[in-house]
Amino acid sequence: MMTILYIALWYALNIGYNIYNKDLCNNFGIDGPLAWTVGMTSLGAGMLYVIPVWYLGFRPIPKMDAEDVKNILIIAALHTAGHYGAVVSMSLGAVTFTHIVKAAEPVFSTIFTGLILGKWAAWQVNLSLVPVILGVVIASVKISFDPSFSVELGEFNVQAFAGAMISNIAFALRSIYMKQMDNTPEKKAACKAKNLTSANIYAVYTLFAFMISIPLTYVMEGSSLFASGTIDTIVDNQTFNAPSMMSQFMSGSKTTLMIEMHIITGLFFYLYNEASSLALGNLDGVAHAVCNTVKRVVIMVAMSLFDKPLTLQKWTGAGIAIGGTLVYTLVKSAVEKAAKAKKA
């Protein structure tokens, strides 16, 4: 029952994050979205949850040595890059498009696992990645049969695509380095002794990522954000579609509403990732990957209603890519089981 609850929370919070993040990006900017600032506040808002949880003793505070800090800093840097890539992508294009491209993450996981760990996937696993790549291509281009067959970029957004691909690369690398934290019985015991649970590791690297994001955001958007009149213009022009939680109980200024939207977006982001970690702790790798695949479908259906509806071609490409991700997971699991049985 708890596993079902965690999965339901994971899906619901992820949908909430995508809706609020897109609405915030649409409203927080002048000539364009200030996506770097949105990404920074999304990372920082999670601290409003985790620091009280630590302080009040609901969760033990992690104890880290220099090696732990170094390893988690690497993960935090990759998390920062992956998070910003996704936020920039969603701010410049349809959220559904970002999720279609992000379905290709297993391609990069396979490549980097081979390059970094020297563990190259079997040919069956590599072959199962073809539908993933094909689906992303179909969803990204414009295919026409009138008067003859042609393929064009159409409304293809290069920056949104690049952001999603950067997110894929960064998160694939993050996953590899995360696994190195407790990939032996000795490391698992050490992590347990230092209260470095998956939830605490996530909390720490989110905190580090927030600290990294502050100077990055200042460099990328500081001059625009702190220019005279920028904040006043943004606040005056806001037209949020996502519901305000605070307005249900009290009236507030436009500035209060803007701050609330940043906080809600960040809390949704932090909590959906934590729910995903809790679900992972109750599921094996295959089941979690299947749930992650279904999650993308659920998000795309929800966002096609809230954001930009998908065309039949994009739905077809999305279905092939996401279905290919599921096939990849099942084939990878089957190959690994066969290899273990052969050794035994």
C-alpha positions in Angstrom: 0.0 0.0 0.0 2.8 2.4 0.8 4.5 1.7 -2.5 1.3 2.7 -4.3 1.0 5.8 -2.3 4.6 6.8 -3.1 4.0 6.2 -6.8 0.8 8.2 -6.7 2.6 11.1 -4.9 5.5 10.9 -7.4 3.1 11.3 -10.4 0.9 13.9 -8.8 3.8 16.1 -7.6 5.6 15.7 -10.9 2.5 16.9 -12.8 2.1 19.8 -10.4 5.8 20.8 -10.9 5.5 20.7 -14.7 2.3 22.9 -14.6 3.6 25.4 -12.1 7.1 25.5 -13.7 5.7 26.2 -17.2 3.3 28.9 -15.8 6.1 30.5 -13.8 8.5 30.6 -16.8 5.7 32.1 -18.9 5.2 34.9 -16.4 8.7 35.5 -15.0 10.5 37.5 -17.7 10.3 40.5 -20.0 11.7 39.8 -23.4 11.8 36.1 -22.6 11.7 33.8 -19.6 14.3 34.3 -16.9 14.7 30.5 -16.7 18.0 30.5 -14.8 16.3 32.4 -12.0 13.4 30.0 -12.0 15.8 27.1 -11.9 17.7 28.6 -9.0 14.6 29.3 -6.9 13.3 25.8 -7.6 16.4 24.3 -6.1 16.4 26.7 -3.1 12.7 26.2 -2.2 13.3 22.6 -1.3 15.4 23.8 1.6 12.2 25.2 3.2 11.2 21.5 3.6 14.4 19.6 4.3 16.0 21.9 6.8 13.1 21.9 9.3 12.9 18.1 8.7 16.5 17.8 9.9 16.2 20.4 12.6 13.1 18.9 14.2 14.6 15.4 14.2 12.2 13.8 11.7 15.2 12.6 9.8 18.8 12.2 11.0 21.3 14.8 9.8 23.9 13.2 7.5 27.5 13.1 8.7 29.9 13.5 5.8 33.7 13.4 5.5 35.8 15.1 2.9 35.4 12.2 0.4 31.6 12.3 0.7 31.5 16.0 0.1 33.7 15.7 -3.0 31.6 12.9 -4.4 28.3 14.6 -3.7 29.6 17.9 -5.1 30.2 16.1 -8.4 26.6 14.8 -8.3 25.4 18.2 -7.4 27.1 19.8 -10.4 25.5 17.3 -12.7 22.2 17.8 -11.0 22.5 21.5 -11.6 23.3 21.1 -15.3 20.5 18.6 -15.8 17.9 20.7 -13.9 18.8 23.9 -15.8 18.8 22.0 -19.1 15.2 20.8 -18.5 14.0 24.2 -17.1 15.4 26.1 -20.1 14.0 23.5 -22.5 10.5 23.7 -21.0 10.6 27.5 -20.8 11.4 27.8 -24.6 9.2 25.0 -25.9 6.3 22.8 -25.1 6.7 20.7 -21.9 5.6 17.6 -23.8 8.4 18.1 -26.3 11.0 18.2 -23.5 9.6 14.9 -22.1 9.8 13.3 -25.5 13.4 14.2 -25.9 14.2 13.2 -22.3 12.9 9.7 -23.1 16.3 9.3 -24.8 18.2 9.4 -21.5 18.8 5.6 -21.6 20.9 6.1 -24.8 23.3 8.3 -22.9 23.3 6.0 -19.8 24.3 3.1 -22.0 27.1 5.1 -23.7 28.5 6.6 -20.5 28.3 3.4 -18.6 30.6 1.9 -21.2 33.0 4.8 -21.4 33.3 5.4 -17.7 32.8 2.0 -16.1 33.9 -0.1 -19.0 30.6 -2.1 -18.9 29.3 -2.1 -22.5 25.8 -3.3 -23.0 25.0 -6.4 -25.0 23.9 -6.0 -28.6 20.3 -6.8 -27.8 20.3 -3.9 -25.4 21.8 -1.5 -27.9 19.4 -2.6 -30.6 16.4 -1.9 -28.2 17.5 1.8 -28.2 16.7 2.2 -31.9 13.0 2.8 -31.3 13.8 5.4 -28.6 16.0 7.4 -31.1 13.5 6.9 -33.9 10.6 8.1 -31.8 12.4 11.3 -30.7 13.2 12.0 -34.4 9.6 11.5 -35.5 8.3 13.7 -32.7 10.9 16.4 -33.4 10.5 16.9 -37.2 7.7 17.7 -39.6 6.8 14.8 -41.9 4.7 15.5 -45.0 3.3 13.2 -47.8 1.8 16.1 -49.8 2.6 16.2 -52.7 5.5 13.9 -52.0 7.3 12.6 -48.9 9.4 15.2 -47.2 11.0 15.8 -43.8 11.5 19.3 -42.4 12.4 20.8 -39.1 9.1 22.6 -39.0 8.5 24.2 -35.6 11.6 22.4 -34.2 13.0 24.5 -31.4 16.8 24.1 -31.4 17.3 25.7 -28.0 14.6 23.6 -26.3 16.0 20.4 -27.9 19.6 21.4 -26.8 18.4 22.0 -23.2 16.6 18.6 -23.0 19.7 16.9 -24.5 22.0 18.6 -21.9 19.6 17.4 -19.2 19.8 13.8 -20.6 23.6 13.9 -20.6 23.9 15.4 -17.1 21.3 13.1 -15.5 22.7 10.0 -17.1 26.1 10.9 -15.6 24.5 11.8 -12.3 22.9 8.3 -12.2 26.3 6.6 -12.8 28.0 8.6 -10.0 25.1 8.1 -7.7 25.4 4.3 -8.0 29.1 4.6 -7.1 28.1 5.9 -3.7 26.9 2.5 -2.4 27.8 -0.1 -5.1 29.6 -2.4 -2.6 28.5 -3.8 0.8 31.2 -1.8 2.5 30.0 1.4 0.9 26.4 0.7 1.8 27.3 0.0 5.4 29.4 3.3 5.5 26.5 5.3 4.1 24.1 3.8 6.6 26.4 4.6 9.5 26.7 8.3 8.3 22.9 8.6 7.7 23.5 9.0 4.0 20.2 7.5 2.9 19.0 8.1 -0.6 16.7 10.8 0.7 19.5 12.5 2.6 21.9 12.3 -0.3 19.3 13.9 -2.5 18.8 16.6 0.1 22.5 17.3 0.3 23.2 17.5 -3.4 20.1 19.7 -3.9 21.5 22.1 -1.2 24.9 22.0 -3.0 23.2 22.5 -6.4 21.4 25.6 -5.0 24.7 27.0 -3.9 26.2 26.4 -7.3 23.2 27.9 -9.0 23.4 31.3 -7.3 26.6 32.6 -9.0 25.5 30.9 -12.3 22.2 32.7 -12.2 23.8 36.0 -11.4 26.2 35.7 -14.4 23.5 34.6 -16.8 20.6 36.9 -15.8 21.9 39.2 -13.0 22.1 42.3 -15.3 18.5 41.7 -16.6 17.0 40.8 -13.2 18.5 43.7 -11.3 18.0 46.3 -14.1 15.8 49.2 -13.0 12.1 48.4 -13.2 12.5 44.7 -14.2 10.9 43.2 -11.1 8.1 45.8 -11.0 7.3 45.1 -14.7 7.3 41.3 -14.2 5.0 41.6 -11.2 2.6 44.0 -12.9 2.4 41.9 -16.1 1.9 38.5 -14.4 -1.2 36.4 -15.5 -0.9 33.1 -13.8 -3.2 30.3 -14.8 -2.0 27.8 -12.1 -4.1 28.2 -8.9 -2.7 30.1 -6.0 -2.8 28.2 -2.7 -2.6 31.4 -0.5 -5.4 33.2 -2.3 -7.8 30.4 -1.1 -7.3 31.7 2.4 -6.3 35.3 2.2 -5.8 38.1 -0.3 -2.3 39.2 -1.2 -0.4 41.5 -3.4 1.0 40.6 -6.8 4.5 40.5 -5.3 3.2 37.9 -2.8 1.7 35.9 -5.6 4.9 35.8 -7.5 6.9 34.7 -4.5 4.3 32.1 -3.7 4.6 30.7 -7.3 8.4 30.4 -7.0 8.0 28.5 -3.6 5.2 26.2 -4.8 7.2 25.3 -8.0 10.3 24.5 -6.0 8.5 22.5 -3.4 6.8 20.5 -6.1 10.2 19.9 -7.7 11.8 18.8 -4.4 9.0 16.6 -3.2 8.4 14.7 -6.5 12.1 13.8 -6.5 11.9 12.6 -2.9 8.7 10.6 -3.7 10.6 9.0 -6.6 13.4 8.0 -4.2 11.0 6.5 -1.7 9.3 4.6 -4.5 12.7 3.3 -5.7 13.4 2.0 -2.3 10.3 -0.2 -2.5 10.7 -1.3 -6.2 13.3 -3.2 -8.1 15.1 -1.4 -11.0 12.7 -2.8 -13.7 9.5 -1.8 -11.8 10.9 1.7 -11.1 11.8 2.1 -14.8 8.4 1.0 -15.9 6.8 3.4 -13.5 9.1 6.2 -14.8 8.0 5.3 -18.3 4.3 5.5 -17.4 5.0 8.8 -15.6 6.1 10.4 -18.8 2.9 9.3 -20.5 0.8 10.7 -17.6 2.7 14.0 -17.7 2.3 14.3 -21.4 -1.4 13.7 -21.3 -1.8 16.3 -18.5 0.4 18.9 -20.2 -1.3 18.4 -23.6 -4.4 19.6 -21.8 -2.8 22.5 -19.9 0.0 23.5 -22.3 0.3 22.9 -26.0 -1.7 20.0 -27.5 0.3 17.3 -29.4 -0.3 16.5 -33.0 -1.0 13.0 -34.1 2.6 12.7 -35.4 4.1 13.9 -32.1 1.9 11.4 -30.2 3.1 8.7 -32.5 6.8 9.7 -32.0 6.2 10.0 -28.3 4.6 6.6 -28.1 7.5 5.0 -30.0 10.1 6.7 -27.9 8.5 6.0 -24.5 7.5 2.5 -25.5 11.1 2.0 -26.7 12.3 3.0 -23.3 10.2 0.3 -21.7 11.4 -2.3 -24.1 15.0 -1.2 -23.4 14.4 -1.7 -19.6 12.9 -5.1 -20.1 15.6 -6.3 -22.5 18.4 -5.0 -20.3 16.9 -6.8 -17.3 16.6 -10.0 -19.2 20.1 -9.9 -20.5 21.5 -9.2 -17.0 19.5 -12.1 -15.5 20.8 -14.4 -18.2 24.4 -13.4 -17.6 24.0 -14.0 -13.9 22.4 -17.4 -14.5 25.2 -18.3 -16.8 27.9 -17.4 -14.2 26.0 -19.4 -11.5 
